[in-house]
Amino acid sequence: MPTPTPRPRIALSLGSGGARGYAHIGVIDEVEARGWEIAGIAGTSMGALVGGLHAAGGLAEYRAWAESLTRRDVLRMMDPAFKGAGAIRADRVMRRIDEILDGRRIEDLPVPFTAVATDLLAQSEVWFTEGPLVDAIRASIAIPMVITPVRRDGRLLADGGILNPVPVVPLASVRADATVAVNLAGNARPDNAPLPPAEPGVPLMRMPRLRLPAVHVAEPRLLSMITQRLRARGDAEDDALAEALQMGAAEQVADATGEPPEISTLDVIDRSLQTLQNTVQRYRLAGYPPDVMVDVPADSCGVLDFHRASEMIDLGRALAREAFDAWEGAPT
């Protein structure tokens, strides 16, 4: 009898981008639909949340919950932090995540997983490869000025996307045939570039890969610039923004900060972080390029539009299908 062809093994890097991270679920759907095996996951921010849930076997339950959320549900979960370094504590969301994960620890997961956060005090990356999964996710999702950072073991932990928006390096030791990275800050798609319909995939080509040890990377000058900007906000402005978030209207957020309604404080924060992260990302990926990059347009969804799960999941799968088909059809 012929020997069965082994399933291609994929290392999956899931980037940061708030609610756009629902697209990661669609990418995972497409990977599994092609029969590929996910051999390891590294995630930053929303990528850590989705990747951790998948590694723990809880993604289907989370997806069903996320797709049921309305805009009003999302607003009710935005528990404001009237004092502190962020507008939202995210306690209500994390309680639901904790229920799904049921105490799982990273080192016990069937799929190797790394969550990436940023230590604002040491100005360096932190990789979570062991310990409670829910704690690692909470640290990684702390978007500066939006979700409060986490104090742990003398560290002040925030969104890993500050220094590593698309974490490919933590996957260097994973035995895989290809690395797939998902970038949530991609360029807008032109109106005349529709996504292709679903088509049966062709077998993934095995490619030789250079194995390099994972390294500890810090960008102290860049992070110093970022943290100085973040510290410029006063407590009074934080309080006003938090109250506006609780009420839930973009115009109220704008009024609380004196900005015109068409561009809210959250828009400014999101776009500012995207600008900085895009610079960091180009530098990081030049040294560790993935085999396949799935680019999700930055304008496809607002950073806190967590009521748009179904739409973003569908978009993620369509974009993954397009990227995978293009890569498999490329000459070697």
matplotlib code that plots the C-alpha trace (Angstrom):
import matplotlib.pyplot as plt

x = [0.0, 1.2, 2.4, -0.2, 1.1, 1.7, -0.3, 1.7, 2.6, 2.1, 3.5, 1.0, 1.8, -1.2, -0.8, -2.3, -5.2, -8.1, -11.4, -9.8, -8.3, -11.6, -10.1, -7.6, -10.5, -11.3, -7.6, -7.6, -10.8, -9.1, -5.9, -8.0, -10.2, -7.1, -6.1, -3.0, -1.8, -1.1, 2.2, 2.7, 1.2, 2.6, 0.2, 0.2, -2.8, -6.0, -3.7, -2.7, -6.4, -7.5, -4.4, -4.5, -8.2, -7.5, -4.5, -6.7, -9.6, -12.0, -12.1, -15.5, -17.2, -15.6, -16.6, -20.2, -20.2, -18.5, -20.9, -23.8, -22.6, -24.5, -23.0, -25.0, -23.5, -20.0, -20.6, -21.9, -18.8, -16.5, -16.1, -14.4, -11.3, -11.9, -8.4, -5.3, -3.4, -6.2, -9.9, -11.1, -10.3, -11.6, -12.5, -15.9, -14.5, -11.7, -14.1, -15.8, -12.5, -11.5, -14.7, -13.9, -10.2, -11.1, -7.7, -5.6, -1.8, 0.3, 2.8, -0.1, -1.6, -1.5, -0.2, 2.9, 1.9, 3.6, 1.9, 3.9, 3.6, 5.6, 7.3, 6.9, 9.4, 12.2, 11.3, 11.5, 9.4, 8.1, 7.2, 4.8, 5.5, 4.3, 1.9, -1.9, -3.1, -5.7, -3.0, -0.8, -3.7, -4.7, -1.2, -0.9, -4.2, -3.5, -3.7, -2.0, -4.4, -7.4, -7.0, -5.2, -1.8, -1.0, 1.4, 3.1, 6.4, 7.7, 6.8, 4.2, 2.9, 1.0, 0.1, 2.9, 2.2, 4.1, 7.4, 6.3, 3.0, 3.3, 5.4, 7.3, 10.5, 8.9, 8.1, 11.7, 12.1, 8.8, 9.2, 7.0, 6.8, 5.8, 5.1, 1.9, 1.7, -1.5, -1.0, -4.0, -2.7, -2.6, -3.3, -6.8, -7.9, -8.8, -12.5, -11.8, -10.1, -12.8, -11.9, -12.0, -14.7, -13.8, -12.0, -10.5, -6.9, -3.9, -1.4, 0.9, 4.5, 7.1, 9.9, 13.2, 13.6, 16.5, 16.3, 17.5, 17.3, 14.8, 16.3, 15.3, 14.7, 14.3, 13.8, 14.5, 14.7, 11.5, 9.6, 10.9, 9.4, 6.1, 5.8, 6.7, 3.8, 1.4, 2.3, 1.4, -2.3, -3.7, -6.0, -8.9, -8.8, -8.7, -11.8, -13.7, -12.9, -13.8, -17.2, -17.8, -16.9, -19.4, -22.1, -21.0, -21.2, -18.3, -19.5, -19.3, -15.8, -14.9, -16.5, -14.6, -11.3, -12.1, -11.6, -14.1, -16.7, -15.3, -12.1, -12.4, -9.7, -9.8, -9.2, -6.2, -4.8, -5.3, -3.8, -0.9, -0.1, -0.5, 2.1, 4.6, 3.9, 4.2, 7.7, 8.7, 7.0, 8.9, 12.2, 11.3, 9.9, 12.9, 15.0, 12.4, 10.1, 7.1, 6.4, 2.8, 1.5, -2.2, -2.9, -6.1, -6.8, -6.5, -9.6, -11.8, -12.9, -12.5, -10.2, -13.2, -15.8, -16.2, -19.8, -18.6, -17.3, -19.1, -18.1, -14.4, -14.2, -15.6, -13.1, -10.2, -11.1, -11.4, -8.1, -6.4, -7.8, -6.5, -3.0, -2.7, -3.8, -1.3, 1.5, 0.8, 0.6, 3.8, 6.8, 9.5]
y = [0.0, 3.5, 5.5, 8.3, 11.8, 13.6, 16.8, 20.0, 21.6, 25.4, 27.8, 30.6, 34.2, 36.2, 40.0, 42.8, 45.1, 45.0, 43.8, 43.2, 40.2, 38.3, 37.8, 35.4, 33.0, 33.0, 32.4, 29.4, 28.1, 28.2, 26.5, 23.6, 23.4, 22.7, 19.9, 21.7, 21.1, 24.0, 23.1, 26.2, 29.6, 33.0, 35.8, 39.5, 41.3, 39.9, 37.4, 36.1, 35.8, 34.0, 31.9, 30.9, 30.0, 27.8, 26.1, 25.4, 24.0, 26.8, 28.8, 27.4, 28.4, 31.9, 32.3, 31.5, 34.0, 36.7, 36.3, 36.8, 40.2, 43.4, 46.8, 47.4, 44.2, 45.4, 48.9, 47.3, 45.2, 48.2, 48.6, 52.1, 52.6, 56.0, 56.0, 54.4, 54.1, 53.1, 53.8, 50.2, 47.5, 44.6, 42.7, 41.6, 40.3, 38.5, 36.8, 35.2, 34.2, 32.7, 30.6, 29.2, 28.4, 26.8, 27.3, 26.0, 26.6, 27.3, 24.5, 22.0, 23.0, 20.4, 23.1, 25.1, 28.6, 31.9, 35.1, 38.3, 41.4, 44.5, 45.4, 49.2, 49.6, 47.5, 48.5, 45.0, 42.1, 39.4, 36.0, 33.9, 30.2, 28.9, 29.8, 30.6, 31.2, 33.8, 35.9, 35.9, 36.9, 39.7, 41.2, 40.9, 42.7, 45.8, 48.4, 51.6, 54.2, 52.0, 48.9, 49.2, 47.5, 44.6, 44.8, 41.4, 40.4, 44.0, 44.5, 46.8, 44.7, 46.1, 45.2, 43.1, 44.9, 47.9, 46.1, 43.1, 43.6, 40.3, 37.9, 35.6, 35.2, 33.1, 30.5, 30.0, 26.8, 25.3, 22.3, 23.5, 23.4, 27.0, 30.1, 32.0, 35.5, 37.6, 41.4, 43.4, 46.7, 46.1, 48.6, 49.3, 47.1, 49.0, 48.9, 47.0, 44.1, 41.7, 38.7, 35.4, 32.7, 29.6, 27.0, 23.6, 24.1, 22.2, 20.4, 22.6, 22.4, 21.5, 24.0, 23.8, 26.3, 27.8, 27.1, 29.9, 30.2, 32.6, 35.8, 38.4, 41.7, 45.1, 48.5, 50.8, 54.1, 53.4, 52.3, 55.3, 57.6, 55.7, 55.6, 59.3, 60.1, 57.8, 59.5, 62.9, 62.3, 63.6, 61.8, 64.2, 63.4, 59.7, 60.1, 62.0, 59.4, 56.5, 58.1, 58.7, 55.1, 53.9, 55.9, 54.5, 57.1, 58.1, 61.7, 61.6, 60.2, 63.1, 65.7, 64.4, 65.1, 68.2, 66.4, 66.7, 63.9, 62.5, 61.3, 60.2, 59.7, 56.0, 56.6, 58.7, 56.1, 53.3, 55.2, 56.4, 52.9, 51.6, 54.1, 53.1, 49.4, 49.4, 50.8, 48.2, 45.5, 46.2, 46.0, 42.8, 41.0, 41.9, 39.7, 36.9, 36.9, 34.5, 32.2, 33.6, 37.0, 37.5, 41.3, 42.5, 46.1, 48.5, 50.3, 47.1, 47.5, 49.8, 48.8, 48.4, 47.2, 43.8, 43.5, 42.8, 39.2, 37.4, 40.0, 40.0, 36.2, 36.0, 38.6, 36.8, 33.5, 35.2, 37.0, 33.8, 31.9, 34.5, 34.6, 30.8, 30.3, 32.9, 31.3, 27.7, 28.8, 30.8, 29.3, 27.7]
z = [0.0, -0.7, 2.2, 3.1, 2.4, 5.7, 6.3, 5.7, 9.0, 9.3, 11.9, 12.4, 13.3, 14.3, 14.5, 16.5, 15.5, 17.9, 16.5, 13.1, 14.8, 14.2, 10.8, 12.4, 12.9, 9.2, 8.4, 10.7, 9.1, 5.7, 7.0, 8.4, 5.3, 3.2, 5.6, 6.8, 10.4, 12.7, 14.3, 16.4, 17.0, 18.1, 18.8, 19.7, 21.2, 19.5, 17.8, 21.2, 22.2, 19.1, 18.9, 22.5, 22.3, 19.3, 20.9, 24.0, 21.9, 22.9, 19.7, 18.6, 21.8, 21.7, 18.1, 18.8, 21.6, 19.6, 16.7, 19.0, 20.3, 19.3, 19.4, 22.6, 24.1, 23.3, 24.8, 28.0, 28.3, 28.1, 31.8, 32.1, 34.1, 35.6, 37.1, 35.6, 32.4, 30.1, 29.4, 29.7, 32.2, 30.0, 33.2, 31.8, 28.6, 30.4, 32.7, 29.7, 28.2, 31.6, 31.6, 28.2, 29.0, 32.3, 33.9, 31.0, 31.2, 28.1, 28.7, 28.7, 25.4, 22.6, 20.1, 21.0, 21.7, 22.5, 23.6, 23.0, 25.3, 25.9, 29.2, 29.2, 32.1, 30.7, 27.2, 25.8, 24.6, 26.9, 25.5, 27.5, 26.9, 30.2, 33.0, 33.0, 29.5, 30.5, 32.2, 29.1, 26.9, 29.2, 29.2, 25.4, 24.6, 26.7, 23.9, 25.0, 26.3, 25.6, 27.8, 31.1, 31.3, 33.7, 36.6, 37.1, 38.8, 38.7, 35.1, 33.4, 30.6, 27.5, 24.0, 22.3, 19.1, 20.3, 19.5, 17.5, 15.6, 13.7, 15.8, 13.4, 15.4, 18.3, 15.6, 14.6, 16.6, 15.4, 12.9, 10.1, 6.3, 6.1, 8.2, 7.6, 9.1, 9.4, 9.3, 10.5, 9.3, 5.6, 2.9, 1.7, -1.3, -4.5, -5.3, -8.5, -6.7, -5.5, -3.6, -5.5, -5.0, -3.0, -5.0, -4.0, -2.9, -4.3, -2.0, -0.2, -1.5, 1.0, 1.2, 2.9, 5.8, 7.6, 11.3, 13.5, 17.3, 18.7, 20.0, 22.6, 20.7, 22.3, 20.6, 23.5, 21.5, 19.7, 22.8, 24.7, 22.1, 22.3, 26.1, 26.3, 24.0, 26.0, 29.3, 27.9, 28.6, 31.9, 34.3, 33.6, 29.9, 30.6, 32.9, 30.3, 27.5, 29.8, 30.5, 26.9, 26.0, 28.6, 26.9, 23.6, 20.8, 18.6, 18.8, 22.6, 22.4, 20.1, 22.4, 25.4, 23.7, 21.7, 18.3, 15.5, 15.3, 12.1, 13.8, 17.3, 19.9, 19.3, 15.6, 16.4, 18.8, 16.4, 13.4, 15.5, 16.7, 13.1, 11.9, 14.5, 14.2, 10.4, 10.7, 13.3, 11.3, 8.1, 10.0, 11.8, 8.8, 6.7, 9.0, 9.4, 6.4, 6.4, 3.5, 3.2, 4.4, 4.7, 4.8, 6.3, 5.4, 8.4, 7.3, 7.3, 10.9, 13.9, 16.7, 19.1, 16.6, 18.4, 17.2, 13.6, 14.2, 11.4, 8.8, 9.8, 10.0, 6.4, 5.3, 6.9, 5.2, 1.8, 2.2, 3.3, 0.4, -2.0, -0.4, -0.2, -3.8, -5.0, -3.0, -4.1, -7.7, -7.6, -9.5, -7.2]

ax = plt.figure().add_subplot(projection="3d")
ax.plot(x, y, z, "-o")
ax.set_aspect("equal")
plt.show()
